[in-house]
C-alpha cells in the first residue's frame, strides 16, 4: 500500500454522475476496494432524475473517505466535473466515470509512478473494455502508449496521433495543482482533447504496464454523441444554451490551436505543437467541420431553431 501523511489524503477521485444508477454502485464499490492509503472520493450528482443520489448516499454511508455533493439543477458536464476538482484536498487527482471500474491496485500503482517521476504529469494503466453487463469485450490496443519524450511538441503529436485522450478519461491520475492551473475541464464539447494537449505540453506521461482499469461501452454514454445534433452537443456542457445554432467542432478546433500556441516552451516548440494539431487532428477530421455546417443548415431549413429559446430538455448520461 502507498502511505500518506496523517490527516492528508494522497489522492482525490472525482466521480461526477448524472442519471447513472445502472452502473454507479459498481463504480463506488470498486473505489471502496482500492488498496491505496489516503483515499478521498468526491461524488457529485448533477441533479439526477433517477436514483443516483440516493444510491450513492446509501453506498458510501459511514465511509469517511467519501463526500457527496449535489446540484439542484443540471449545471452541465464540465461544471459537474470541475466541482469535484475544486473540492479535492490531495496532491493527486483522477476523474472516474460512473460507468467504469478501477481494479484494486489501480490508484496505488499510478500514484507511485507519478510520485517517482517529478517531470511526469499523467500516469495511467492499461485498459480492458467491458460491455453493459460487465463482460470482457477486448483489451485496448494500448501497449507502450506512454509519452516519455522531453519534446513538448512531440508529445502533442503523439497524443493526437495515438488518440491518447483516453489516458485521461479512463483512469488517468494527474497532479492536482497542474490540472487546476489549466482551469480543469473546459466548458465546451470536445474539451477533453484540449485538456490532453495542455497536459502533453507540460510533462511526460507514464503508463503502468498492467491492465488495471475497466472502461465500459454502452449505448447511453456520452461518447456516442459525436453524430448527434449540434445544439444538443452544446447543451451537454451548457444546459442554458438558447442559440438556434452551434459549431462545436469549429470551436474545439480553435481551442486546440490556442492551447498549442499558448503553452509553455519556446516559440519554435509552440509552433511545432500547432503544426501537430493541423497534421494529426484538422487534416484527418476535416469532415467534422463540414458536418457542423451541414447540421446547422439542416436545423435552419427544417425550422429546428423554433423552440430553442424554451427551457432545454434533459439529456441522460453518466456525467
KACORKA-V92236 format. One record per pair of residues at least 12 apart in sequence whose ideal C-beta (glycine too) atoms are under 6 Angstrom apart, sorted by the first residue. I is the first residue (numbers start at 1). GAP is how many residues later the second one is. D is the distance in whole Angstrom. If there is no record, write none. Layout:
# KACORKA-V92236
i->I gap->GAP d->D
i->I gap->GAP d->D
This chain:
# KACORKA-V92236
i->1 gap->34 d->5
i->1 gap->36 d->5
i->2 gap->34 d->5
i->2 gap->35 d->6
i->2 gap->106 d->5
i->2 gap->109 d->6
i->2 gap->110 d->6
i->3 gap->34 d->5
i->4 gap->33 d->5
i->4 gap->34 d->3
i->9 gap->29 d->5
i->9 gap->31 d->4
i->9 gap->80 d->5
i->9 gap->81 d->4
i->10 gap->28 d->3
i->10 gap->80 d->6
i->11 gap->79 d->5
i->11 gap->81 d->4
i->11 gap->96 d->6
i->11 gap->100 d->5
i->12 gap->28 d->4
i->12 gap->76 d->4
i->12 gap->78 d->4
i->12 gap->81 d->5
i->13 gap->28 d->5
i->13 gap->81 d->5
i->13 gap->83 d->5
i->14 gap->28 d->5
i->14 gap->70 d->3
i->14 gap->71 d->6
i->14 gap->81 d->5
i->15 gap->28 d->5
i->15 gap->81 d->5
i->16 gap->28 d->5
i->16 gap->64 d->4
i->16 gap->65 d->5
i->16 gap->68 d->6
i->16 gap->303 d->6
i->17 gap->28 d->6
i->17 gap->35 d->5
i->17 gap->81 d->4
i->17 gap->301 d->6
i->18 gap->28 d->4
i->18 gap->30 d->6
i->18 gap->301 d->5
i->19 gap->29 d->5
i->19 gap->31 d->5
i->19 gap->297 d->5
i->20 gap->32 d->5
i->20 gap->78 d->3
i->20 gap->298 d->3
i->21 gap->29 d->5
i->21 gap->30 d->5
i->21 gap->31 d->5
i->21 gap->34 d->6
i->23 gap->76 d->4
i->24 gap->28 d->6
i->24 gap->31 d->6
i->24 gap->74 d->5
i->25 gap->30 d->6
i->25 gap->34 d->6
i->26 gap->75 d->6
i->27 gap->71 d->5
i->27 gap->74 d->6
i->28 gap->31 d->5
i->30 gap->71 d->4
i->30 gap->72 d->5
i->33 gap->71 d->5
i->34 gap->70 d->6
i->34 gap->73 d->5
i->35 gap->69 d->5
i->35 gap->70 d->5
i->35 gap->73 d->5
i->36 gap->71 d->4
i->36 gap->72 d->4
i->39 gap->26 d->5
i->40 gap->25 d->6
i->40 gap->50 d->6
i->41 gap->24 d->6
i->41 gap->25 d->5
i->42 gap->25 d->5
i->42 gap->42 d->4
i->42 gap->45 d->5
i->43 gap->13 d->5
i->43 gap->25 d->5
i->44 gap->25 d->4
i->44 gap->36 d->5
i->44 gap->39 d->5
i->44 gap->40 d->5
i->45 gap->25 d->5
i->46 gap->25 d->5
i->46 gap->28 d->6
i->46 gap->34 d->4
i->47 gap->24 d->5
i->47 gap->26 d->5
i->47 gap->27 d->5
i->53 gap->17 d->6
i->56 gap->12 d->6
i->74 gap->165 d->5
i->76 gap->161 d->5
i->76 gap->162 d->5
i->76 gap->163 d->5
i->77 gap->159 d->5
i->77 gap->160 d->5
i->77 gap->242 d->4
i->78 gap->107 d->5
i->78 gap->109 d->4
i->78 gap->159 d->5
i->81 gap->104 d->5
i->82 gap->102 d->4
i->82 gap->103 d->6
i->85 gap->99 d->5
i->88 gap->88 d->5
i->91 gap->85 d->6
i->92 gap->19 d->5
i->92 gap->81 d->6
i->93 gap->81 d->6
i->93 gap->83 d->4
i->93 gap->86 d->6
i->94 gap->79 d->5
i->98 gap->220 d->4
i->99 gap->117 d->5
i->99 gap->219 d->5
i->100 gap->115 d->5
i->100 gap->116 d->6
i->101 gap->113 d->4
i->102 gap->69 d->6
i->102 gap->111 d->6
i->103 gap->109 d->4
i->105 gap->107 d->6
i->106 gap->19 d->6
i->106 gap->65 d->6
i->106 gap->106 d->4
i->106 gap->107 d->6
i->109 gap->99 d->5
i->110 gap->13 d->4
i->110 gap->63 d->4
i->110 gap->98 d->6
i->111 gap->62 d->6
i->113 gap->93 d->5
i->113 gap->95 d->6
i->119 gap->84 d->6
i->119 gap->85 d->6
i->120 gap->83 d->6
i->120 gap->84 d->4
i->120 gap->86 d->5
i->121 gap->54 d->6
i->121 gap->57 d->5
i->121 gap->78 d->5
i->121 gap->81 d->5
i->121 gap->82 d->4
i->122 gap->50 d->5
i->122 gap->52 d->5
i->122 gap->77 d->6
i->122 gap->83 d->4
i->123 gap->50 d->5
i->123 gap->83 d->4
i->124 gap->43 d->4
i->124 gap->47 d->6
i->124 gap->48 d->4
i->125 gap->83 d->4
i->125 gap->85 d->6
i->125 gap->87 d->4
i->125 gap->88 d->5
i->126 gap->16 d->5
i->126 gap->85 d->4
i->127 gap->13 d->4
i->127 gap->15 d->6
i->127 gap->43 d->5
i->127 gap->86 d->5
i->127 gap->88 d->5
i->128 gap->83 d->5
i->128 gap->86 d->5
i->129 gap->86 d->6
i->129 gap->88 d->6
i->130 gap->84 d->5
i->130 gap->86 d->5
i->132 gap->86 d->4
i->145 gap->62 d->5
i->146 gap->59 d->5
i->146 gap->60 d->6
i->146 gap->61 d->4
i->147 gap->57 d->6
i->147 gap->58 d->4
i->148 gap->56 d->6
i->152 gap->49 d->5
i->152 gap->113 d->5
i->152 gap->117 d->5
i->153 gap->116 d->5
i->153 gap->119 d->3
i->153 gap->120 d->5
i->153 gap->123 d->6
i->155 gap->45 d->4
i->156 gap->41 d->6
i->156 gap->44 d->5
i->156 gap->117 d->4
i->156 gap->120 d->5
i->157 gap->119 d->4
i->157 gap->123 d->6
i->159 gap->37 d->5
i->159 gap->41 d->4
i->160 gap->120 d->4
i->160 gap->121 d->5
i->161 gap->119 d->5
i->165 gap->27 d->5
i->165 gap->28 d->6
i->165 gap->31 d->4
i->168 gap->28 d->6
i->169 gap->23 d->6
i->170 gap->43 d->6
i->170 gap->45 d->5
i->171 gap->42 d->4
i->182 gap->16 d->5
i->187 gap->50 d->5
i->188 gap->49 d->6
i->188 gap->63 d->6
i->189 gap->44 d->5
i->189 gap->48 d->6
i->189 gap->59 d->4
i->190 gap->62 d->3
i->194 gap->61 d->5
i->194 gap->62 d->6
i->194 gap->65 d->5
i->197 gap->59 d->6
i->197 gap->62 d->5
i->197 gap->63 d->6
i->198 gap->61 d->5
i->201 gap->62 d->4
i->222 gap->95 d->5
i->222 gap->97 d->6
i->230 gap->16 d->4
i->230 gap->18 d->6
i->230 gap->65 d->5
i->231 gap->15 d->5
i->233 gap->15 d->5
i->234 gap->12 d->4
i->234 gap->14 d->6
i->235 gap->77 d->5
i->236 gap->79 d->6
i->239 gap->73 d->5
i->242 gap->67 d->5
i->244 gap->61 d->3
i->244 gap->64 d->5
i->245 gap->51 d->4
i->247 gap->45 d->5
i->249 gap->39 d->4
i->249 gap->40 d->5
i->249 gap->43 d->5
i->250 gap->39 d->6
i->250 gap->42 d->6
i->256 gap->21 d->5
i->257 gap->17 d->6
i->257 gap->20 d->6
i->260 gap->13 d->4
i->260 gap->14 d->4
i->260 gap->17 d->5
i->261 gap->13 d->5
